[in-house]
Amino acid sequence: MNKTRGRPRGRPATRTRIAEEARALFLARGYQGTTLRAVAAAADVDVALIGYHFGSKQGLFGEAMNIDCGRSTAVARALEGDPAHLAERLVDAVTALWEEPDEGGAAGFAALEPVAMRDEDVMRVFREFLEREVLGRIAAHLGGRYATERATAAVAVLGGLIFTRYLNPLGPVAALDAAAVRRILAPPLRAALYGGPAPAAAPVRPRPAPLPRTA
């Protein structure tokens, strides 16, 4: 089979296929162990197409992991629903992204943690993800004058969870089950989001009783 060379023509799925194959290789071999030539071979394309679509190995890695995030839509789903439980949903979103396999059975982000601790490129990608996909989404959701500051405080709490549970595990934190993580971290995360108690859900007003009929 001839591999696609040069600029892509009429194959809009090529970029997605390359990123999906790269993600599988990054998870299986780690960042350093995955070469662009290996990705090109897995995607059945010329290696020059990777440079055209992604610019660099770092760009490819970021795209591959963002595909995973987009697939799970964990952060987007967490922002829906009753604001009184937003903190719990965000904590659950983080643990789901890092621990739960996707529909294809691939491990979450935690499979990459030894590499992430060694490689500055990988850490940069995760920082970019936190700023663009998490902080930005939370700020837009909160709205108001101090939305960015509150979102920054929230991401600081979530980033602490990621670092102490996955990237550089601290024994007591790593030993917690997901329910305990939610119970312990939801209160400080709620304070970061709202500067105090979460807003109460909108009260449901009872419908007025019908007027009695007159003869």
C-alpha positions, 0 to 999 in steps of 0.5 A: 500500500502506498503511503500518503505523501506531501499535503493531504488531499481529500482525506480529512480523517488523516490527522485524527488517525495519526493522533489516535495511533500516536496516543496508543503508542505513547500509552504503550511505550511512553513519550521517549520510546515513541518515535515519529517514524513508528507513529507514521508506520502505525497510521500508514502515512509518510512521516512528513505528514506528521510535521505538516499536521502537528509541527513536532513530537510535542504537538503530536503528543498534545493533540493525541492526549486532547483527543482522549480528553475530548472523547471523555468530555469529563470536564465539560460534563462536570460543569453541567448540573447543580452548582452546589455539587460542582466541586464533587463533579470536578474531583470525579472528572480528574480521577476519571481522566487519570484512572478510568480506561476509555471505551477502547480499554486504554488506560487513563493519563496515569499510565504516562506518569513516569514519563511526565515526571522526567520530560519537560515537553510532557509537563508543558503539554499537561500545563497547557491542557490545564490552562486551556481546557480546565481553567478556561472552561471553569472561568467561562462557566463561573462568569463574573468579574473574578471568574478567572481568579476563582478558576485559577484557585480551583485549578491549583487545588485540582493540580495539587491532586494530580501531582500528589496522587499521580505524578509524584504520589504521596502515600496517604493521597495515593492510598485514598479511594475515589470516594475519599478523594471526593469527600476530602477535596470537595470542601476546599475546591468549593471554597476556591470556586465560590469563596465560601459555600456553594450557591444553593440550587434555585428554589422550586416554587409551589404552583398556586392552588386552583381557585374554587369554581363558582356556580 
